[in-house]
Amino acid sequence: MAMLDWNNYRRQLFAGVGEIGKLSPDTIKGYATLGGAGAKTAHLDAKTRELIALAVAISLRCDGCITVHAAEAKKHGATEGELAEALGTAISVNAGAALVYSTRAHEAFKEA
C-alpha cells in the first residue's frame, strides 16, 4: 500500500496553488519566475534540475515538492537508479549537516 495517493495529492496541491494564485497572482508569478530561471541558462538539463529539486525536497521534508518534482523527473527521463543516487546524496548531506550541528550542540553544552 502506498503512503500517499501521490497523483491525487498533486492534483489537490495544484488546485490549492491555483486558489492562492487568484488571491495573490504576483506571488505565484514570482515563484514561477524563480522556478524557470535555471532553465533559461541551460547549464543543467531539466532531468538534472528535477533530481536536484527532489534531493532538496527530502531535505526540506516537503511532500508537495516531492510529488511535483518526482513527476517532472520521471517525465524528463530520470531512472530509479538516478533517483536513488540523487536521494542518497541528499541523505549523505543531511547526515553531514547533523554531524556539523552536533559539534555546535556539544560546544553549547560544554559552555552552559
Beta strands, then each sheet from edge to edge (+ up, - down):
end
